[in-house]
């Protein structure tokens, strides 16, 4: 989430409004969970899966936002050799999911 750009003006009231808005929004813009993306239509097979998370950095977390069949899904990130590129998931069944990664 980008940080609010403050525009210097000659209007003191407008500058104060910008400061107040920045004070409210800035703490949220640094939250890691807001700096993610949804990966859609990810096909998981029963067993181990490597999913390219496309973040360009080490993944901090993930959650399923849509699951199209019954399956138990968990990650094996602690033993993942490429955490900057991939999320490693184990699924109990073949399933298509949408995953929010951050």
PyMOL CGO cylinders between C-alpha atoms (Angstrom):
from pymol import cmd
from pymol.cgo import CYLINDER

trace = [
    CYLINDER, 0.00, 0.00, 0.00, 1.62, 3.29, -1.04, 0.3, 1, 1, 1, 1, 1, 1,
    CYLINDER, 1.62, 3.29, -1.04, 2.23, 6.03, 1.47, 0.3, 1, 1, 1, 1, 1, 1,
    CYLINDER, 2.23, 6.03, 1.47, 0.11, 9.18, 1.12, 0.3, 1, 1, 1, 1, 1, 1,
    CYLINDER, 0.11, 9.18, 1.12, 2.00, 11.87, -0.80, 0.3, 1, 1, 1, 1, 1, 1,
    CYLINDER, 2.00, 11.87, -0.80, 1.80, 15.20, 0.98, 0.3, 1, 1, 1, 1, 1, 1,
    CYLINDER, 1.80, 15.20, 0.98, 1.50, 18.25, -1.29, 0.3, 1, 1, 1, 1, 1, 1,
    CYLINDER, 1.50, 18.25, -1.29, 2.87, 21.52, 0.08, 0.3, 1, 1, 1, 1, 1, 1,
    CYLINDER, 2.87, 21.52, 0.08, 0.42, 24.36, -0.39, 0.3, 1, 1, 1, 1, 1, 1,
    CYLINDER, 0.42, 24.36, -0.39, 0.12, 27.93, 0.83, 0.3, 1, 1, 1, 1, 1, 1,
    CYLINDER, 0.12, 27.93, 0.83, -3.16, 27.01, 2.53, 0.3, 1, 1, 1, 1, 1, 1,
    CYLINDER, -3.16, 27.01, 2.53, -2.52, 26.30, 6.22, 0.3, 1, 1, 1, 1, 1, 1,
    CYLINDER, -2.52, 26.30, 6.22, -5.86, 24.53, 6.72, 0.3, 1, 1, 1, 1, 1, 1,
    CYLINDER, -5.86, 24.53, 6.72, -5.28, 22.22, 3.75, 0.3, 1, 1, 1, 1, 1, 1,
    CYLINDER, -5.28, 22.22, 3.75, -1.80, 21.37, 5.06, 0.3, 1, 1, 1, 1, 1, 1,
    CYLINDER, -1.80, 21.37, 5.06, -3.30, 20.52, 8.47, 0.3, 1, 1, 1, 1, 1, 1,
    CYLINDER, -3.30, 20.52, 8.47, -5.91, 18.27, 6.83, 0.3, 1, 1, 1, 1, 1, 1,
    CYLINDER, -5.91, 18.27, 6.83, -3.18, 16.44, 4.93, 0.3, 1, 1, 1, 1, 1, 1,
    CYLINDER, -3.18, 16.44, 4.93, -1.21, 15.97, 8.15, 0.3, 1, 1, 1, 1, 1, 1,
    CYLINDER, -1.21, 15.97, 8.15, -4.26, 14.54, 9.90, 0.3, 1, 1, 1, 1, 1, 1,
    CYLINDER, -4.26, 14.54, 9.90, -5.02, 12.14, 7.05, 0.3, 1, 1, 1, 1, 1, 1,
    CYLINDER, -5.02, 12.14, 7.05, -1.38, 11.02, 6.97, 0.3, 1, 1, 1, 1, 1, 1,
    CYLINDER, -1.38, 11.02, 6.97, -1.39, 10.43, 10.74, 0.3, 1, 1, 1, 1, 1, 1,
    CYLINDER, -1.39, 10.43, 10.74, -4.41, 8.16, 10.34, 0.3, 1, 1, 1, 1, 1, 1,
    CYLINDER, -4.41, 8.16, 10.34, -3.34, 6.23, 7.22, 0.3, 1, 1, 1, 1, 1, 1,
    CYLINDER, -3.34, 6.23, 7.22, 0.43, 5.87, 7.70, 0.3, 1, 1, 1, 1, 1, 1,
    CYLINDER, 0.43, 5.87, 7.70, 0.24, 3.17, 10.41, 0.3, 1, 1, 1, 1, 1, 1,
    CYLINDER, 0.24, 3.17, 10.41, -1.90, 1.02, 8.11, 0.3, 1, 1, 1, 1, 1, 1,
    CYLINDER, -1.90, 1.02, 8.11, 0.27, 1.41, 5.03, 0.3, 1, 1, 1, 1, 1, 1,
    CYLINDER, 0.27, 1.41, 5.03, 3.14, -0.37, 6.80, 0.3, 1, 1, 1, 1, 1, 1,
    CYLINDER, 3.14, -0.37, 6.80, 1.10, -3.48, 7.73, 0.3, 1, 1, 1, 1, 1, 1,
    CYLINDER, 1.10, -3.48, 7.73, 2.61, -6.50, 5.97, 0.3, 1, 1, 1, 1, 1, 1,
    CYLINDER, 2.61, -6.50, 5.97, -0.73, -8.20, 5.45, 0.3, 1, 1, 1, 1, 1, 1,
    CYLINDER, -0.73, -8.20, 5.45, -1.84, -5.31, 3.20, 0.3, 1, 1, 1, 1, 1, 1,
    CYLINDER, -1.84, -5.31, 3.20, 1.18, -5.74, 0.94, 0.3, 1, 1, 1, 1, 1, 1,
    CYLINDER, 1.18, -5.74, 0.94, 0.06, -8.97, -0.67, 0.3, 1, 1, 1, 1, 1, 1,
    CYLINDER, 0.06, -8.97, -0.67, -1.87, -10.28, -3.62, 0.3, 1, 1, 1, 1, 1, 1,
    CYLINDER, -1.87, -10.28, -3.62, -4.46, -12.91, -4.51, 0.3, 1, 1, 1, 1, 1, 1,
    CYLINDER, -4.46, -12.91, -4.51, -3.29, -15.87, -6.59, 0.3, 1, 1, 1, 1, 1, 1,
    CYLINDER, -3.29, -15.87, -6.59, -6.35, -17.20, -8.42, 0.3, 1, 1, 1, 1, 1, 1,
    CYLINDER, -6.35, -17.20, -8.42, -7.22, -20.64, -9.76, 0.3, 1, 1, 1, 1, 1, 1,
    CYLINDER, -7.22, -20.64, -9.76, -4.24, -22.40, -8.21, 0.3, 1, 1, 1, 1, 1, 1,
    CYLINDER, -4.24, -22.40, -8.21, -4.54, -26.13, -8.87, 0.3, 1, 1, 1, 1, 1, 1,
    CYLINDER, -4.54, -26.13, -8.87, -3.21, -28.22, -5.99, 0.3, 1, 1, 1, 1, 1, 1,
    CYLINDER, -3.21, -28.22, -5.99, -2.71, -31.95, -6.36, 0.3, 1, 1, 1, 1, 1, 1,
    CYLINDER, -2.71, -31.95, -6.36, -2.90, -34.41, -3.53, 0.3, 1, 1, 1, 1, 1, 1,
    CYLINDER, -2.90, -34.41, -3.53, 0.51, -34.26, -1.85, 0.3, 1, 1, 1, 1, 1, 1,
    CYLINDER, 0.51, -34.26, -1.85, 3.24, -31.66, -2.16, 0.3, 1, 1, 1, 1, 1, 1,
    CYLINDER, 3.24, -31.66, -2.16, 2.83, -28.50, -4.29, 0.3, 1, 1, 1, 1, 1, 1,
    CYLINDER, 2.83, -28.50, -4.29, 5.09, -25.55, -5.14, 0.3, 1, 1, 1, 1, 1, 1,
    CYLINDER, 5.09, -25.55, -5.14, 3.22, -22.31, -5.85, 0.3, 1, 1, 1, 1, 1, 1,
    CYLINDER, 3.22, -22.31, -5.85, 5.04, -19.28, -7.26, 0.3, 1, 1, 1, 1, 1, 1,
    CYLINDER, 5.04, -19.28, -7.26, 3.89, -16.47, -4.95, 0.3, 1, 1, 1, 1, 1, 1,
    CYLINDER, 3.89, -16.47, -4.95, 5.26, -13.61, -7.15, 0.3, 1, 1, 1, 1, 1, 1,
    CYLINDER, 5.26, -13.61, -7.15, 6.02, -11.29, -4.22, 0.3, 1, 1, 1, 1, 1, 1,
    CYLINDER, 6.02, -11.29, -4.22, 9.69, -10.80, -5.05, 0.3, 1, 1, 1, 1, 1, 1,
    CYLINDER, 9.69, -10.80, -5.05, 10.58, -11.32, -1.39, 0.3, 1, 1, 1, 1, 1, 1,
    CYLINDER, 10.58, -11.32, -1.39, 10.22, -13.94, 1.32, 0.3, 1, 1, 1, 1, 1, 1,
    CYLINDER, 10.22, -13.94, 1.32, 6.61, -14.81, 1.96, 0.3, 1, 1, 1, 1, 1, 1,
    CYLINDER, 6.61, -14.81, 1.96, 5.34, -13.78, 5.42, 0.3, 1, 1, 1, 1, 1, 1,
    CYLINDER, 5.34, -13.78, 5.42, 2.00, -15.58, 5.39, 0.3, 1, 1, 1, 1, 1, 1,
    CYLINDER, 2.00, -15.58, 5.39, -0.93, -16.84, 3.37, 0.3, 1, 1, 1, 1, 1, 1,
    CYLINDER, -0.93, -16.84, 3.37, -4.57, -17.86, 3.62, 0.3, 1, 1, 1, 1, 1, 1,
    CYLINDER, -4.57, -17.86, 3.62, -7.16, -19.47, 1.37, 0.3, 1, 1, 1, 1, 1, 1,
    CYLINDER, -7.16, -19.47, 1.37, -9.79, -17.00, 0.16, 0.3, 1, 1, 1, 1, 1, 1,
    CYLINDER, -9.79, -17.00, 0.16, -11.68, -19.50, -2.00, 0.3, 1, 1, 1, 1, 1, 1,
    CYLINDER, -11.68, -19.50, -2.00, -11.60, -23.30, -2.03, 0.3, 1, 1, 1, 1, 1, 1,
    CYLINDER, -11.60, -23.30, -2.03, -13.56, -25.23, -4.65, 0.3, 1, 1, 1, 1, 1, 1,
    CYLINDER, -13.56, -25.23, -4.65, -13.55, -28.70, -3.04, 0.3, 1, 1, 1, 1, 1, 1,
    CYLINDER, -13.55, -28.70, -3.04, -12.97, -30.37, 0.29, 0.3, 1, 1, 1, 1, 1, 1,
    CYLINDER, -12.97, -30.37, 0.29, -9.29, -30.67, 1.20, 0.3, 1, 1, 1, 1, 1, 1,
    CYLINDER, -9.29, -30.67, 1.20, -6.98, -30.14, 4.13, 0.3, 1, 1, 1, 1, 1, 1,
    CYLINDER, -6.98, -30.14, 4.13, -4.16, -27.75, 3.18, 0.3, 1, 1, 1, 1, 1, 1,
    CYLINDER, -4.16, -27.75, 3.18, -1.04, -26.83, 5.15, 0.3, 1, 1, 1, 1, 1, 1,
    CYLINDER, -1.04, -26.83, 5.15, 2.34, -25.31, 4.35, 0.3, 1, 1, 1, 1, 1, 1,
    CYLINDER, 2.34, -25.31, 4.35, 5.82, -26.72, 4.64, 0.3, 1, 1, 1, 1, 1, 1,
    CYLINDER, 5.82, -26.72, 4.64, 7.59, -23.34, 4.49, 0.3, 1, 1, 1, 1, 1, 1,
    CYLINDER, 7.59, -23.34, 4.49, 9.99, -24.22, 7.31, 0.3, 1, 1, 1, 1, 1, 1,
    CYLINDER, 9.99, -24.22, 7.31, 11.72, -26.70, 4.97, 0.3, 1, 1, 1, 1, 1, 1,
    CYLINDER, 11.72, -26.70, 4.97, 11.18, -24.75, 1.73, 0.3, 1, 1, 1, 1, 1, 1,
    CYLINDER, 11.18, -24.75, 1.73, 14.54, -24.25, -0.08, 0.3, 1, 1, 1, 1, 1, 1,
    CYLINDER, 14.54, -24.25, -0.08, 13.17, -21.31, -2.17, 0.3, 1, 1, 1, 1, 1, 1,
    CYLINDER, 13.17, -21.31, -2.17, 10.96, -19.17, 0.12, 0.3, 1, 1, 1, 1, 1, 1,
    CYLINDER, 10.96, -19.17, 0.12, 11.67, -16.01, -1.91, 0.3, 1, 1, 1, 1, 1, 1,
    CYLINDER, 11.67, -16.01, -1.91, 10.03, -17.61, -4.97, 0.3, 1, 1, 1, 1, 1, 1,
    CYLINDER, 10.03, -17.61, -4.97, 7.66, -20.33, -3.79, 0.3, 1, 1, 1, 1, 1, 1,
    CYLINDER, 7.66, -20.33, -3.79, 5.00, -21.21, -1.24, 0.3, 1, 1, 1, 1, 1, 1,
    CYLINDER, 5.00, -21.21, -1.24, 5.10, -24.96, -0.55, 0.3, 1, 1, 1, 1, 1, 1,
    CYLINDER, 5.10, -24.96, -0.55, 1.74, -26.49, 0.29, 0.3, 1, 1, 1, 1, 1, 1,
    CYLINDER, 1.74, -26.49, 0.29, 0.57, -29.99, 1.03, 0.3, 1, 1, 1, 1, 1, 1,
    CYLINDER, 0.57, -29.99, 1.03, -3.01, -30.87, 0.13, 0.3, 1, 1, 1, 1, 1, 1,
    CYLINDER, -3.01, -30.87, 0.13, -5.03, -33.92, 1.15, 0.3, 1, 1, 1, 1, 1, 1,
    CYLINDER, -5.03, -33.92, 1.15, -6.88, -33.95, -2.21, 0.3, 1, 1, 1, 1, 1, 1,
    CYLINDER, -6.88, -33.95, -2.21, -6.87, -32.39, -5.66, 0.3, 1, 1, 1, 1, 1, 1,
    CYLINDER, -6.87, -32.39, -5.66, -8.42, -28.95, -5.32, 0.3, 1, 1, 1, 1, 1, 1,
    CYLINDER, -8.42, -28.95, -5.32, -8.46, -25.52, -6.98, 0.3, 1, 1, 1, 1, 1, 1,
    CYLINDER, -8.46, -25.52, -6.98, -7.99, -22.55, -4.65, 0.3, 1, 1, 1, 1, 1, 1,
    CYLINDER, -7.99, -22.55, -4.65, -7.47, -18.81, -4.55, 0.3, 1, 1, 1, 1, 1, 1,
    CYLINDER, -7.47, -18.81, -4.55, -4.73, -17.84, -2.08, 0.3, 1, 1, 1, 1, 1, 1,
    CYLINDER, -4.73, -17.84, -2.08, -3.91, -14.46, -0.55, 0.3, 1, 1, 1, 1, 1, 1,
    CYLINDER, -3.91, -14.46, -0.55, -0.15, -14.24, -0.06, 0.3, 1, 1, 1, 1, 1, 1,
    CYLINDER, -0.15, -14.24, -0.06, 1.69, -11.51, 1.81, 0.3, 1, 1, 1, 1, 1, 1,
]
cmd.load_cgo(trace, "trace")
